[in-house]
Amino acid sequence: MSDFIERLEDIVGEKGMVRNEEMSGRSAGYSHPDETLNAKVLVRPSNTDEVSRILKICNEQLQPVVCHGGLTGLVDGNIAGEDEVILSLERMRKIEEIDPSSATMTVQTGVTLQTVQEAADEAGFFFPLDLGGRGSATLGGNISTNAGGNRVVRFGMARDMVLGLEAVQADGTILNSLGKIIKNNAGYDLKHMFIGSEGTLGVVTRLVLRLRPKPASKQTAYLALDEFDNLSRLLNFCNSRSGGCLSAYEVMWQNYFQLVTSRPGAAQPMSDKYPYYVLMEVMGGDPELDSNRFESMLADALEEGFMVDAVIAKSEGERLAMWA
């Protein structure tokens, strides 16, 4: 045992090791906030080469490994046993490059989603993947679970936002497919083997992310509906009328809407008497024209009977309050 631990420490150094007795100060994650980690050791590599060497040793020793990202998952994929090794990518948080010519960002997978969003925004771009745990969730976890988030209706799943990746297999073999090209039909696309595989085929260590043009406008509204079948009718109507610019369509049942709007300080945009609600957002390129089109679209949807009430955000503050 001591020899195995020492071999790992030789790779990552003392700062890269958290031993079993030192884990009491570390939470087991969002789904187990009152519990602490319990594993043989937690190893924190700082680059792909260190990940490769760690996995090679663990493979030779038949040592089970559990990967950790931001620990925001709800399906207990991060839970490790006392005889297992935790591989945490918390030290691999570099944004290596933002390339304006190809509209891409190359990152290590320990970087948080919010950091990527902010870096894209500062560079004049937009990274569309978004979810509630953005401040803690890491890109490695997002990609390994093929996260959806609240903009799938327009931009797709996490899979659709990755142009290339680098991954390390269990025996330490490094597979590099860090391409930046969107139109690429050159045979097998290895990245899709790892996206959504939840670490079963290897550890994703670096990513090339596809960036989008920054939207100039965001039109947001809460909509109320009285029939279940109108949820899909309204979705198709608004997607068509917005020319494919509908970016978010979050459906809420009445009991959920009542729950989230009754919390202290929460926004209460409309009556809670309706059976279904939708939080909708359309992103466009002309604030004034987009606003008029948005209001006209909702007026027509109301006239068609697809919905029974609507409240439109009139400021950025109101828009953020609706999302909160």
C-alpha positions as CSV (number, residue, x, y, z in Angstrom):
1,M,0.0,0.0,0.0
2,S,2.6,2.6,1.0
3,D,4.7,1.8,-2.1
4,F,1.6,2.4,-4.3
5,I,0.8,5.7,-2.6
6,E,4.4,6.8,-2.9
7,R,4.4,6.1,-6.7
8,L,1.4,8.3,-7.1
9,E,3.0,11.1,-5.0
10,D,6.1,10.9,-7.2
11,I,3.9,11.9,-10.1
12,V,1.8,14.7,-8.6
13,G,3.9,15.8,-5.7
14,E,2.8,16.4,-2.1
15,K,0.3,19.2,-3.1
16,G,-1.4,16.8,-5.5
17,M,-2.2,14.2,-2.8
18,V,-5.1,14.1,-0.3
19,R,-4.8,11.0,1.9
20,N,-7.7,9.2,3.6
21,E,-7.3,10.9,6.9
22,E,-7.2,14.3,5.3
23,M,-10.5,14.0,3.5
24,S,-12.8,14.8,6.4
25,G,-12.9,18.5,5.3
26,R,-14.1,17.6,1.8
27,S,-17.8,17.3,1.0
28,A,-19.0,14.2,-0.9
29,G,-20.9,16.5,-3.3
30,Y,-24.2,18.3,-3.9
31,S,-26.3,15.1,-3.5
32,H,-24.6,14.3,-0.1
33,P,-23.8,17.7,1.4
34,D,-23.5,16.3,5.0
35,E,-21.1,13.5,4.1
36,T,-17.4,13.6,3.6
37,L,-15.2,11.8,1.1
38,N,-14.0,8.3,2.0
39,A,-11.4,6.8,-0.3
40,K,-7.9,5.2,-0.2
41,V,-6.5,8.4,-1.6
42,L,-7.4,11.5,-3.7
43,V,-5.0,12.3,-6.5
44,R,-4.9,15.7,-8.2
45,P,-2.9,15.8,-11.4
46,S,-2.2,19.0,-13.1
47,N,-1.8,17.9,-16.8
48,T,-2.6,15.1,-19.2
49,D,0.8,13.3,-18.8
50,E,0.2,13.0,-15.0
51,V,-3.3,11.6,-15.6
52,S,-1.8,9.0,-18.0
53,R,0.9,7.9,-15.5
54,I,-1.6,7.7,-12.7
55,L,-4.0,5.5,-14.7
56,K,-1.2,3.3,-15.9
57,I,-0.1,2.5,-12.3
58,C,-3.7,1.9,-11.2
59,N,-4.3,-0.3,-14.2
60,E,-1.2,-2.4,-13.4
61,Q,-2.4,-2.7,-9.7
62,L,-6.0,-3.5,-10.7
63,Q,-6.9,-0.4,-8.7
64,P,-10.5,1.0,-9.2
65,V,-10.6,4.7,-9.9
66,V,-13.5,7.2,-9.5
67,C,-13.3,10.5,-11.3
68,H,-14.3,13.8,-9.7
69,G,-15.3,17.1,-11.4
70,G,-17.4,19.7,-9.7
71,L,-19.5,17.2,-7.7
72,T,-22.8,18.7,-8.8
73,G,-24.2,15.5,-10.2
74,L,-27.3,13.9,-8.6
75,V,-26.9,10.2,-9.6
76,D,-24.0,9.4,-7.2
77,G,-21.5,8.8,-10.0
78,N,-18.9,10.5,-7.8
79,I,-19.2,8.2,-4.7
80,A,-16.0,6.3,-4.0
81,G,-15.5,3.4,-1.6
82,E,-12.8,3.2,1.0
83,D,-10.6,1.0,-1.2
84,E,-10.9,3.2,-4.3
85,V,-8.8,6.0,-5.7
86,I,-10.3,9.3,-6.5
87,L,-8.9,11.1,-9.5
88,S,-9.8,14.8,-9.2
89,L,-9.2,17.2,-12.1
90,E,-9.6,20.3,-9.9
91,R,-6.0,21.4,-10.7
92,M,-6.6,21.2,-14.5
93,R,-8.5,24.4,-15.0
94,K,-6.5,26.2,-17.7
95,I,-8.1,28.0,-20.7
96,E,-5.3,27.2,-23.1
97,E,-6.5,29.2,-26.1
98,I,-9.3,31.2,-27.5
99,D,-9.0,31.2,-31.3
100,P,-11.2,33.9,-33.0
101,S,-10.4,32.7,-36.5
102,S,-12.0,29.3,-35.8
103,A,-14.3,30.5,-33.1
104,T,-13.0,27.8,-30.7
105,M,-11.8,27.6,-27.1
106,T,-9.3,24.9,-25.9
107,V,-9.5,24.1,-22.2
108,Q,-8.5,21.6,-19.6
109,T,-11.6,19.7,-18.4
110,G,-11.3,20.8,-14.8
111,V,-12.4,24.3,-15.7
112,T,-15.9,25.3,-14.6
113,L,-18.7,26.0,-17.0
114,Q,-19.2,29.6,-15.7
115,T,-15.5,30.3,-16.3
116,V,-15.8,29.2,-19.9
117,Q,-19.0,31.2,-20.4
118,E,-17.3,34.4,-19.0
119,A,-14.1,33.9,-21.0
120,A,-16.2,33.5,-24.2
121,D,-18.2,36.6,-23.4
122,E,-15.0,38.7,-22.8
123,A,-13.7,37.5,-26.2
124,G,-16.9,38.6,-27.9
125,F,-18.3,35.1,-28.3
126,F,-21.0,33.0,-26.6
127,F,-20.8,29.4,-25.2
128,P,-24.4,28.2,-25.1
129,L,-24.2,25.3,-22.7
130,D,-25.9,26.4,-19.4
131,L,-27.3,24.8,-16.3
132,G,-28.0,25.7,-12.7
133,G,-24.7,24.4,-11.3
134,R,-22.6,26.4,-13.7
135,G,-20.4,27.9,-11.0
136,S,-19.2,24.5,-9.8
137,A,-19.9,22.0,-12.6
138,T,-16.8,21.3,-14.7
139,L,-16.6,20.8,-18.5
140,G,-15.2,17.3,-17.9
141,G,-18.4,16.3,-16.0
142,N,-20.6,18.2,-18.6
143,I,-19.0,16.3,-21.5
144,S,-18.8,12.9,-19.7
145,T,-22.5,13.0,-19.0
146,N,-23.5,14.8,-22.3
147,A,-25.2,17.5,-20.3
148,G,-28.3,19.1,-21.8
149,G,-29.0,22.3,-19.9
150,N,-31.6,24.9,-20.8
151,R,-30.7,25.8,-24.4
152,V,-30.9,22.4,-26.0
153,V,-33.9,23.4,-28.1
154,R,-31.6,25.6,-30.2
155,F,-28.0,24.6,-29.6
156,G,-28.3,20.9,-28.8
157,M,-26.6,18.8,-26.1
158,A,-23.0,19.2,-24.9
159,R,-22.1,16.7,-27.6
160,D,-22.9,19.4,-30.2
161,M,-20.6,22.0,-28.7
162,V,-17.4,19.9,-28.8
163,L,-15.2,19.9,-31.9
164,G,-12.3,17.9,-30.5
165,L,-11.0,16.2,-27.3
166,E,-8.1,14.5,-25.7
167,A,-8.7,11.4,-23.5
168,V,-6.7,9.0,-21.5
169,Q,-7.6,5.3,-21.5
170,A,-7.4,3.0,-18.4
171,D,-3.9,1.7,-19.4
172,G,-2.6,5.3,-19.7
173,T,-2.8,5.5,-23.5
174,I,-3.4,9.1,-24.6
175,L,-5.8,9.6,-27.5
176,N,-5.6,13.0,-29.2
177,S,-8.4,14.3,-31.4
178,L,-8.2,18.0,-30.8
179,G,-9.4,19.2,-34.1
180,K,-11.0,22.7,-34.7
181,I,-12.9,22.0,-37.9
182,I,-16.7,21.9,-38.0
183,K,-16.9,20.4,-41.5
184,N,-14.9,17.2,-41.0
185,N,-15.8,13.9,-42.6
186,A,-12.4,12.3,-42.2
187,G,-13.5,8.8,-40.9
188,Y,-14.2,7.8,-37.4
189,D,-14.9,10.7,-34.9
190,L,-13.4,9.4,-31.7
191,K,-14.8,12.2,-29.6
192,H,-18.3,10.8,-29.7
193,M,-17.1,7.6,-28.1
194,F,-16.1,9.5,-25.0
195,I,-18.9,12.1,-24.8
196,G,-21.6,10.7,-22.6
197,S,-19.6,7.6,-21.6
198,E,-19.3,8.8,-18.0
199,G,-15.7,7.8,-17.7
200,T,-16.2,4.1,-18.6
201,L,-13.9,4.4,-21.7
202,G,-11.4,6.9,-20.4
203,V,-10.8,10.2,-18.7
204,V,-11.3,13.3,-20.9
205,T,-8.5,15.8,-20.2
206,R,-8.8,18.5,-22.8
207,L,-11.5,19.9,-25.1
208,V,-11.9,22.1,-28.1
209,L,-15.2,23.9,-27.7
210,R,-17.3,25.5,-30.4
211,L,-18.1,29.1,-29.7
212,R,-21.1,31.0,-31.2
213,P,-21.7,34.7,-32.0
214,K,-22.7,36.7,-29.0
215,P,-26.5,37.4,-29.2
216,A,-27.3,41.1,-29.3
217,S,-30.8,40.6,-27.7
218,K,-32.5,38.2,-25.3
219,Q,-36.3,38.3,-25.2
220,T,-37.7,36.4,-22.2
221,A,-41.2,35.7,-21.0
222,Y,-43.3,33.5,-18.7
223,L,-46.2,31.9,-20.4
224,A,-49.2,30.1,-18.9
225,L,-51.1,27.3,-20.6
226,D,-54.3,25.4,-19.8
227,E,-53.8,22.2,-21.9
228,F,-50.9,19.7,-21.9
229,D,-51.1,19.3,-25.7
230,N,-50.6,23.0,-26.2
231,L,-47.0,22.7,-24.8
232,S,-45.8,21.1,-28.0
233,R,-48.0,23.2,-30.2
234,L,-46.7,26.4,-28.7
235,L,-43.1,25.2,-28.9
236,N,-43.4,24.4,-32.6
237,F,-45.3,27.7,-33.3
238,C,-42.7,29.9,-31.5
239,N,-39.7,28.0,-33.0
240,S,-41.1,28.5,-36.5
241,R,-42.1,32.1,-36.0
242,S,-38.8,33.1,-34.5
243,G,-36.9,31.6,-37.5
244,G,-35.1,29.1,-35.3
245,C,-34.0,31.7,-32.8
246,L,-35.9,30.1,-29.9
247,S,-33.2,29.2,-27.4
248,A,-34.9,28.1,-24.3
249,Y,-38.3,26.5,-23.5
250,E,-38.5,25.4,-19.9
251,V,-41.8,23.7,-19.0
252,M,-43.1,23.7,-15.4
253,W,-46.1,22.1,-13.8
254,Q,-48.2,24.1,-11.5
255,N,-46.9,22.5,-8.3
256,Y,-43.3,23.2,-9.3
257,F,-44.1,26.8,-10.3
258,Q,-45.8,27.4,-7.0
259,L,-42.8,25.9,-5.2
260,V,-40.1,28.1,-6.9
261,T,-42.2,31.3,-6.8
262,S,-43.1,31.0,-3.1
263,R,-39.6,31.1,-1.8
264,P,-38.6,34.3,0.0
265,G,-37.3,36.9,-2.5
266,A,-38.4,34.9,-5.5
267,A,-40.0,36.6,-8.5
268,Q,-43.7,36.0,-8.9
269,P,-44.3,37.0,-12.5
270,M,-47.9,35.8,-12.8
271,S,-50.8,34.0,-11.1
272,D,-50.1,30.4,-10.0
273,K,-53.6,29.2,-10.9
274,Y,-52.7,27.7,-14.3
275,P,-51.8,24.0,-14.8
276,Y,-48.7,24.6,-17.0
277,Y,-46.0,27.3,-17.4
278,V,-43.2,27.9,-19.8
279,L,-40.1,30.1,-19.3
280,M,-39.1,31.0,-22.9
281,E,-36.2,32.9,-24.3
282,V,-35.4,34.0,-27.9
283,M,-31.9,35.2,-28.8
284,G,-31.4,37.5,-31.8
285,G,-29.3,40.2,-33.4
286,D,-31.4,43.3,-33.3
287,P,-32.7,44.4,-29.9
288,E,-35.4,46.8,-31.2
289,L,-36.7,44.6,-34.0
290,D,-36.5,41.4,-32.0
291,S,-38.6,43.0,-29.2
292,N,-41.4,43.9,-31.6
293,R,-41.3,40.5,-33.3
294,F,-41.3,38.7,-29.9
295,E,-44.4,40.6,-28.7
296,S,-46.2,40.1,-32.1
297,M,-45.4,36.3,-31.9
298,L,-46.8,36.0,-28.4
299,A,-49.9,38.0,-29.3
300,D,-50.5,35.6,-32.3
301,A,-50.0,32.6,-30.0
302,L,-52.5,33.9,-27.6
303,E,-55.0,34.5,-30.4
304,E,-54.5,31.0,-31.7
305,G,-55.3,29.6,-28.2
306,F,-51.9,28.0,-27.6
307,M,-51.6,29.9,-24.3
308,V,-53.8,31.9,-21.9
309,D,-51.5,34.4,-20.4
310,A,-48.0,35.9,-20.8
311,V,-45.6,38.2,-18.9
312,I,-42.6,39.6,-20.8
313,A,-39.4,40.8,-19.2
314,K,-39.0,44.5,-19.9
315,S,-35.5,44.8,-18.5
316,E,-32.3,42.8,-17.9
317,G,-33.2,42.8,-14.2
318,E,-36.6,41.3,-14.9
319,R,-35.1,38.7,-17.2
320,L,-32.6,37.6,-14.6
321,A,-35.3,37.5,-11.9
322,M,-37.3,35.2,-14.1
323,W,-34.4,32.8,-14.6
324,A,-33.5,32.9,-10.9
